[in-house]
Amino acid sequence: MISTLHYSVNAATDDGVYSAGAYGSVGLEAAESDSMIAYDNVTEAQAISWAQAAIGGADKVSEIHAALDAQLTEKRTPTTGTGLPWSA
């Protein structure tokens, strides 16, 4: 039985210059014995569905995507910086 899934979500700007990512692990609740799927028959789509449900469903998935979009925006147009602006 699969008890833990590790996931990663990656985003990039259209030009590929900037990228951002998120990753994590989620525990899965034990499945009923009559609904178990043989390990070799688990598909990527099923694993993604299980991971999304375990992290909180569509709302949480949307939050992750929004956070990655915000990271990309910050990389494209930074609101903070270091160093001396006149020596760039």
PALUMVO-522283 format. One record per atom (N, C-alpha, C, O): atom name; x, y, z; residue in three letters; residue number from 1. Coordinates in steps of 0.2 Angstrom, whole numbers, plus 5000, padded with zeros to 4 digits. Last residue first. Layout:
# PALUMVO-522283
- CA | X | Y | Z | ALA | NUM
...
END
This chain:
# PALUMVO-522283
- N | 5128 | 5247 | 4946 | ALA | 88
- CA | 5126 | 5241 | 4942 | ALA | 88
- C | 5129 | 5241 | 4935 | ALA | 88
- O | 5128 | 5236 | 4932 | ALA | 88
- N | 5130 | 5257 | 4955 | SER | 87
- CA | 5136 | 5254 | 4952 | SER | 87
- C | 5134 | 5248 | 4948 | SER | 87
- O | 5138 | 5243 | 4947 | SER | 87
- N | 5119 | 5263 | 4960 | TRP | 86
- CA | 5122 | 5267 | 4955 | TRP | 86
- C | 5128 | 5263 | 4952 | TRP | 86
- O | 5132 | 5266 | 4948 | TRP | 86
- N | 5114 | 5254 | 4969 | PRO | 85
- CA | 5110 | 5255 | 4963 | PRO | 85
- C | 5114 | 5258 | 4958 | PRO | 85
- O | 5113 | 5257 | 4952 | PRO | 85
- N | 5123 | 5243 | 4978 | LEU | 84
- CA | 5123 | 5250 | 4977 | LEU | 84
- C | 5120 | 5251 | 4970 | LEU | 84
- O | 5122 | 5249 | 4965 | LEU | 84
- N | 5115 | 5229 | 4987 | GLY | 83
- CA | 5121 | 5233 | 4984 | GLY | 83
- C | 5119 | 5240 | 4983 | GLY | 83
- O | 5115 | 5243 | 4986 | GLY | 83
- N | 5099 | 5222 | 4983 | THR | 82
- CA | 5105 | 5223 | 4988 | THR | 82
- C | 5110 | 5227 | 4984 | THR | 82
- O | 5110 | 5227 | 4977 | THR | 82
- N | 5081 | 5224 | 4983 | GLY | 81
- CA | 5087 | 5223 | 4980 | GLY | 81
- C | 5093 | 5224 | 4985 | GLY | 81
- O | 5092 | 5226 | 4991 | GLY | 81
- N | 5063 | 5222 | 4980 | THR | 80
- CA | 5069 | 5223 | 4984 | THR | 80
- C | 5075 | 5222 | 4981 | THR | 80
- O | 5076 | 5218 | 4975 | THR | 80
- N | 5055 | 5219 | 4970 | THR | 79
- CA | 5053 | 5224 | 4974 | THR | 79
- C | 5058 | 5226 | 4979 | THR | 79
- O | 5058 | 5231 | 4983 | THR | 79
- N | 5058 | 5214 | 4953 | PRO | 78
- CA | 5060 | 5213 | 4960 | PRO | 78
- C | 5058 | 5220 | 4963 | PRO | 78
- O | 5058 | 5225 | 4961 | PRO | 78
- N | 5051 | 5207 | 4941 | THR | 77
- CA | 5051 | 5214 | 4943 | THR | 77
- C | 5052 | 5214 | 4950 | THR | 77
- O | 5047 | 5215 | 4954 | THR | 77
- N | 5054 | 5193 | 4940 | ARG | 76
- CA | 5054 | 5197 | 4934 | ARG | 76
- C | 5055 | 5204 | 4936 | ARG | 76
- O | 5058 | 5208 | 4932 | ARG | 76
- N | 5053 | 5189 | 4953 | LYS | 75
- CA | 5059 | 5188 | 4950 | LYS | 75
- C | 5060 | 5192 | 4944 | LYS | 75
- O | 5065 | 5195 | 4942 | LYS | 75
- N | 5040 | 5192 | 4956 | GLU | 74
- CA | 5045 | 5195 | 4960 | GLU | 74
- C | 5052 | 5194 | 4956 | GLU | 74
- O | 5056 | 5199 | 4956 | GLU | 74
- N | 5034 | 5183 | 4947 | THR | 73
- CA | 5033 | 5190 | 4946 | THR | 73
- C | 5038 | 5194 | 4950 | THR | 73
- O | 5041 | 5199 | 4947 | THR | 73
- N | 5037 | 5171 | 4952 | LEU | 72
- CA | 5040 | 5172 | 4946 | LEU | 72
- C | 5039 | 5180 | 4944 | LEU | 72
- O | 5044 | 5183 | 4941 | LEU | 72
- N | 5030 | 5172 | 4964 | GLN | 71
- CA | 5038 | 5171 | 4964 | GLN | 71
- C | 5041 | 5173 | 4958 | GLN | 71
- O | 5046 | 5176 | 4957 | GLN | 71
- N | 5017 | 5172 | 4960 | ALA | 70
- CA | 5020 | 5177 | 4963 | ALA | 70
- C | 5028 | 5177 | 4964 | ALA | 70
- O | 5031 | 5183 | 4963 | ALA | 70
- N | 5017 | 5159 | 4954 | ASP | 69
- CA | 5016 | 5164 | 4950 | ASP | 69
- C | 5019 | 5171 | 4953 | ASP | 69
- O | 5022 | 5175 | 4950 | ASP | 69
- N | 5018 | 5152 | 4966 | LEU | 68
- CA | 5023 | 5151 | 4961 | LEU | 68
- C | 5023 | 5157 | 4956 | LEU | 68
- O | 5028 | 5159 | 4954 | LEU | 68
- N | 5006 | 5155 | 4972 | ALA | 67
- CA | 5012 | 5157 | 4976 | ALA | 67
- C | 5018 | 5157 | 4971 | ALA | 67
- O | 5022 | 5161 | 4971 | ALA | 67
- N | 4997 | 5150 | 4963 | ALA | 66
- CA | 4997 | 5157 | 4964 | ALA | 66
- C | 5003 | 5159 | 4968 | ALA | 66
- O | 5006 | 5164 | 4966 | ALA | 66
- N | 4999 | 5136 | 4965 | HIS | 65
- CA | 5001 | 5139 | 4959 | HIS | 65
- C | 5001 | 5147 | 4959 | HIS | 65
- O | 5005 | 5150 | 4956 | HIS | 65
- N | 4995 | 5135 | 4979 | ILE | 64
- CA | 5002 | 5133 | 4977 | ILE | 64
- C | 5004 | 5137 | 4970 | ILE | 64
- O | 5009 | 5140 | 4969 | ILE | 64
- N | 4982 | 5138 | 4977 | GLU | 63
- CA | 4986 | 5142 | 4982 | GLU | 63
- C | 4993 | 5141 | 4980 | GLU | 63
- O | 4997 | 5146 | 4979 | GLU | 63
- N | 4977 | 5128 | 4970 | SER | 62
- CA | 4977 | 5134 | 4967 | SER | 62
- C | 4981 | 5139 | 4971 | SER | 62
- O | 4985 | 5143 | 4968 | SER | 62
- N | 4979 | 5117 | 4979 | VAL | 61
- CA | 4983 | 5117 | 4973 | VAL | 61
- C | 4983 | 5124 | 4969 | VAL | 61
- O | 4988 | 5126 | 4967 | VAL | 61
- N | 4969 | 5121 | 4988 | LYS | 60
- CA | 4976 | 5121 | 4990 | LYS | 60
- C | 4981 | 5121 | 4984 | LYS | 60
- O | 4986 | 5124 | 4984 | LYS | 60
- N | 4957 | 5120 | 4980 | ASP | 59
- CA | 4959 | 5126 | 4983 | ASP | 59
- C | 4967 | 5127 | 4985 | ASP | 59
- O | 4970 | 5132 | 4984 | ASP | 59
- N | 4957 | 5106 | 4977 | ALA | 58
- CA | 4958 | 5111 | 4972 | ALA | 58
- C | 4960 | 5118 | 4975 | ALA | 58
- O | 4964 | 5122 | 4972 | ALA | 58
- N | 4965 | 5098 | 4991 | GLY | 57
- CA | 4960 | 5098 | 4986 | GLY | 57
- C | 4962 | 5104 | 4981 | GLY | 57
- O | 4968 | 5107 | 4981 | GLY | 57
- N | 4974 | 5095 | 5001 | GLY | 56
- CA | 4968 | 5100 | 5003 | GLY | 56
- C | 4964 | 5101 | 4997 | GLY | 56
- O | 4960 | 5106 | 4997 | GLY | 56
- N | 4983 | 5085 | 5000 | ILE | 55
- CA | 4986 | 5092 | 5002 | ILE | 55
- C | 4980 | 5097 | 5003 | ILE | 55
- O | 4981 | 5103 | 5006 | ILE | 55
- N | 4975 | 5075 | 4996 | ALA | 54
- CA | 4979 | 5074 | 5002 | ALA | 54
- C | 4981 | 5081 | 5005 | ALA | 54
- O | 4981 | 5082 | 5011 | ALA | 54
- N | 4972 | 5078 | 4983 | ALA | 53
- CA | 4967 | 5077 | 4988 | ALA | 53
- C | 4970 | 5078 | 4995 | ALA | 53
- O | 4967 | 5081 | 4999 | ALA | 53
- N | 4984 | 5078 | 4977 | GLN | 52
- CA | 4980 | 5084 | 4977 | GLN | 52
- C | 4975 | 5084 | 4982 | GLN | 52
- O | 4974 | 5089 | 4986 | GLN | 52
- N | 4988 | 5064 | 4978 | ALA | 51
- CA | 4992 | 5070 | 4981 | ALA | 51
- C | 4988 | 5076 | 4982 | ALA | 51
- O | 4988 | 5079 | 4987 | ALA | 51
- N | 4978 | 5058 | 4970 | TRP | 50
- CA | 4978 | 5057 | 4977 | TRP | 50
- C | 4982 | 5062 | 4981 | TRP | 50
- O | 4980 | 5064 | 4987 | TRP | 50
- N | 4981 | 5064 | 4958 | SER | 49
- CA | 4974 | 5065 | 4961 | SER | 49
- C | 4974 | 5064 | 4968 | SER | 49
- O | 4972 | 5067 | 4972 | SER | 49
- N | 4994 | 5058 | 4956 | ILE | 48
- CA | 4993 | 5066 | 4956 | ILE | 48
- C | 4986 | 5067 | 4960 | ILE | 48
- O | 4986 | 5072 | 4964 | ILE | 48
- N | 4990 | 5045 | 4955 | ALA | 47
- CA | 4995 | 5047 | 4961 | ALA | 47
- C | 4994 | 5055 | 4961 | ALA | 47
- O | 4994 | 5057 | 4967 | ALA | 47
- N | 4982 | 5044 | 4944 | GLN | 46
- CA | 4980 | 5043 | 4950 | GLN | 46
- C | 4984 | 5045 | 4956 | GLN | 46
- O | 4981 | 5048 | 4961 | GLN | 46
- N | 4992 | 5048 | 4934 | ALA | 45
- CA | 4986 | 5053 | 4935 | ALA | 45
- C | 4983 | 5051 | 4942 | ALA | 45
- O | 4980 | 5055 | 4945 | ALA | 45
- N | 5001 | 5038 | 4935 | GLU | 44
- CA | 5003 | 5044 | 4937 | GLU | 44
- C | 4997 | 5049 | 4938 | GLU | 44
- O | 4997 | 5053 | 4943 | GLU | 44
- N | 4993 | 5023 | 4941 | THR | 43
- CA | 4995 | 5027 | 4936 | THR | 43
- C | 4997 | 5034 | 4939 | THR | 43
- O | 4996 | 5036 | 4944 | THR | 43
- N | 4996 | 5007 | 4947 | VAL | 42
- CA | 4994 | 5014 | 4949 | VAL | 42
- C | 4997 | 5018 | 4943 | VAL | 42
- O | 5003 | 5018 | 4941 | VAL | 42
- N | 5000 | 4994 | 4944 | ASN | 41
- CA | 4994 | 4997 | 4941 | ASN | 41
- C | 4992 | 5004 | 4942 | ASN | 41
- O | 4988 | 5007 | 4939 | ASN | 41
- N | 5009 | 4990 | 4954 | ASP | 40
- CA | 5011 | 4991 | 4947 | ASP | 40
- C | 5006 | 4994 | 4942 | ASP | 40
- O | 5007 | 4995 | 4936 | ASP | 40
- N | 5001 | 4989 | 4965 | TYR | 39
- CA | 5006 | 4994 | 4965 | TYR | 39
- C | 5008 | 4995 | 4957 | TYR | 39
- O | 5009 | 5001 | 4955 | TYR | 39
- N | 4983 | 4987 | 4963 | ALA | 38
- CA | 4990 | 4984 | 4963 | ALA | 38
- C | 4995 | 4989 | 4962 | ALA | 38
- O | 4994 | 4994 | 4957 | ALA | 38
- N | 4973 | 4996 | 4973 | ILE | 37
- CA | 4975 | 4995 | 4966 | ILE | 37
- C | 4982 | 4992 | 4967 | ILE | 37
- O | 4986 | 4994 | 4971 | ILE | 37
- N | 4959 | 4993 | 4984 | MET | 36
- CA | 4966 | 4994 | 4983 | MET | 36
- C | 4967 | 4992 | 4975 | MET | 36
- O | 4964 | 4988 | 4972 | MET | 36
- N | 4946 | 4991 | 4988 | SER | 35
- CA | 4947 | 4996 | 4983 | SER | 35
- C | 4954 | 4997 | 4981 | SER | 35
- O | 4956 | 5002 | 4978 | SER | 35
- N | 4946 | 4981 | 4997 | ASP | 34
- CA | 4942 | 4980 | 4991 | ASP | 34
- C | 4943 | 4985 | 4986 | ASP | 34
- O | 4941 | 4984 | 4980 | ASP | 34
- N | 4952 | 4987 | 5008 | SER | 33
- CA | 4956 | 4982 | 5005 | SER | 33
- C | 4952 | 4980 | 4998 | SER | 33
- O | 4955 | 4978 | 4993 | SER | 33
- N | 4953 | 5005 | 5008 | GLU | 32
- CA | 4949 | 4999 | 5010 | GLU | 32
- C | 4952 | 4993 | 5006 | GLU | 32
- O | 4954 | 4994 | 5000 | GLU | 32
- N | 4968 | 5013 | 5012 | ALA | 31
- CA | 4963 | 5011 | 5008 | ALA | 31
- C | 4959 | 5005 | 5010 | ALA | 31
- O | 4962 | 5001 | 5014 | ALA | 31
- N | 4974 | 5024 | 5024 | ALA | 30
- CA | 4974 | 5017 | 5022 | ALA | 30
- C | 4968 | 5016 | 5018 | ALA | 30
- O | 4962 | 5019 | 5019 | ALA | 30
- N | 4979 | 5040 | 5018 | GLU | 29
- CA | 4975 | 5036 | 5023 | GLU | 29
- C | 4975 | 5029 | 5020 | GLU | 29
- O | 4975 | 5028 | 5014 | GLU | 29
- N | 4995 | 5047 | 5015 | LEU | 28
- CA | 4989 | 5044 | 5013 | LEU | 28
- C | 4985 | 5040 | 5018 | LEU | 28
- O | 4989 | 5036 | 5021 | LEU | 28
- N | 5005 | 5061 | 5017 | GLY | 27
- CA | 5003 | 5054 | 5019 | GLY | 27
- C | 4996 | 5053 | 5017 | GLY | 27
- O | 4992 | 5057 | 5016 | GLY | 27
- N | 5015 | 5070 | 5007 | VAL | 26
- CA | 5009 | 5069 | 5010 | VAL | 26
- C | 5008 | 5062 | 5012 | VAL | 26
- O | 5010 | 5058 | 5008 | VAL | 26
- N | 5028 | 5082 | 5004 | SER | 25
- CA | 5026 | 5075 | 5005 | SER | 25
- C | 5020 | 5075 | 5009 | SER | 25
- O | 5018 | 5079 | 5013 | SER | 25
- N | 5034 | 5094 | 4992 | GLY | 24
- CA | 5032 | 5092 | 4999 | GLY | 24
- C | 5031 | 5084 | 4999 | GLY | 24
- O | 5032 | 5081 | 4994 | GLY | 24
- N | 5039 | 5109 | 4983 | TYR | 23
- CA | 5039 | 5102 | 4984 | TYR | 23
- C | 5036 | 5100 | 4991 | TYR | 23
- O | 5036 | 5104 | 4996 | TYR | 23
- N | 5039 | 5121 | 4970 | ALA | 22
- CA | 5037 | 5119 | 4977 | ALA | 22
- C | 5037 | 5111 | 4977 | ALA | 22
- O | 5036 | 5108 | 4972 | ALA | 22
- N | 5048 | 5133 | 4961 | GLY | 21
- CA | 5046 | 5127 | 4962 | GLY | 21
- C | 5043 | 5126 | 4969 | GLY | 21
- O | 5046 | 5130 | 4974 | GLY | 21
- N | 5052 | 5143 | 4946 | ALA | 20
- CA | 5050 | 5143 | 4953 | ALA | 20
- C | 5048 | 5136 | 4954 | ALA | 20
- O | 5045 | 5133 | 4950 | ALA | 20
- N | 5062 | 5153 | 4934 | SER | 19
- CA | 5058 | 5147 | 4936 | SER | 19
- C | 5057 | 5147 | 4944 | SER | 19
- O | 5060 | 5150 | 4948 | SER | 19
- N | 5065 | 5163 | 4920 | TYR | 18
- CA | 5064 | 5162 | 4927 | TYR | 18
- C | 5060 | 5156 | 4929 | TYR | 18
- O | 5056 | 5154 | 4925 | TYR | 18
- N | 5067 | 5160 | 4906 | VAL | 17
- CA | 5072 | 5164 | 4910 | VAL | 17
- C | 5071 | 5163 | 4917 | VAL | 17
- O | 5076 | 5162 | 4921 | VAL | 17
- N | 5057 | 5155 | 4898 | GLY | 16
- CA | 5061 | 5151 | 4902 | GLY | 16
- C | 5067 | 5154 | 4906 | GLY | 16
- O | 5071 | 5150 | 4908 | GLY | 16
- N | 5047 | 5163 | 4893 | ASP | 15
- CA | 5053 | 5163 | 4889 | ASP | 15
- C | 5058 | 5159 | 4893 | ASP | 15
- O | 5064 | 5158 | 4890 | ASP | 15
- N | 5036 | 5161 | 4902 | ASP | 14
- CA | 5036 | 5159 | 4895 | ASP | 14
- C | 5042 | 5158 | 4891 | ASP | 14
- O | 5044 | 5154 | 4887 | ASP | 14
- N | 5043 | 5156 | 4917 | THR | 13
- CA | 5041 | 5161 | 4913 | THR | 13
- C | 5040 | 5158 | 4906 | THR | 13
- O | 5044 | 5153 | 4904 | THR | 13
- N | 5038 | 5141 | 4926 | ALA | 12
- CA | 5043 | 5145 | 4923 | ALA | 12
- C | 5039 | 5150 | 4918 | ALA | 12
- O | 5034 | 5149 | 4916 | ALA | 12
- N | 5036 | 5129 | 4939 | ALA | 11
- CA | 5033 | 5134 | 4935 | ALA | 11
- C | 5039 | 5138 | 4932 | ALA | 11
- O | 5044 | 5139 | 4935 | ALA | 11
- N | 5032 | 5114 | 4947 | ASN | 10
- CA | 5036 | 5118 | 4944 | ASN | 10
- C | 5033 | 5123 | 4940 | ASN | 10
- O | 5028 | 5121 | 4936 | ASN | 10
- N | 5030 | 5104 | 4961 | VAL | 9
- CA | 5026 | 5108 | 4956 | VAL | 9
- C | 5031 | 5113 | 4954 | VAL | 9
- O | 5034 | 5117 | 4958 | VAL | 9
- N | 5031 | 5087 | 4967 | SER | 8
- CA | 5034 | 5094 | 4966 | SER | 8
- C | 5030 | 5097 | 4960 | SER | 8
- O | 5027 | 5094 | 4956 | SER | 8
- N | 5029 | 5075 | 4981 | TYR | 7
- CA | 5027 | 5079 | 4975 | TYR | 7
- C | 5031 | 5085 | 4974 | TYR | 7
- O | 5034 | 5088 | 4978 | TYR | 7
- N | 5027 | 5059 | 4987 | HIS | 6
- CA | 5032 | 5065 | 4987 | HIS | 6
- C | 5030 | 5069 | 4980 | HIS | 6
- O | 5029 | 5066 | 4975 | HIS | 6
- N | 5016 | 5050 | 4998 | LEU | 5
- CA | 5018 | 5053 | 4991 | LEU | 5
- C | 5022 | 5059 | 4991 | LEU | 5
- O | 5021 | 5063 | 4996 | LEU | 5
- N | 5014 | 5036 | 5007 | THR | 4
- CA | 5017 | 5043 | 5007 | THR | 4
- C | 5018 | 5044 | 5000 | THR | 4
- O | 5021 | 5040 | 4996 | THR | 4
- N | 5009 | 5024 | 5006 | SER | 3
- CA | 5007 | 5027 | 5012 | SER | 3
- C | 5009 | 5035 | 5012 | SER | 3
- O | 5007 | 5039 | 5015 | SER | 3
- N | 5003 | 5011 | 4996 | ILE | 2
- CA | 5006 | 5017 | 4996 | ILE | 2
- C | 5004 | 5022 | 5002 | ILE | 2
- O | 4998 | 5023 | 5002 | ILE | 2
- N | 5004 | 4994 | 5000 | MET | 1
- CA | 5000 | 5000 | 5000 | MET | 1
- C | 5004 | 5006 | 5000 | MET | 1
- O | 5009 | 5006 | 5004 | MET | 1
END
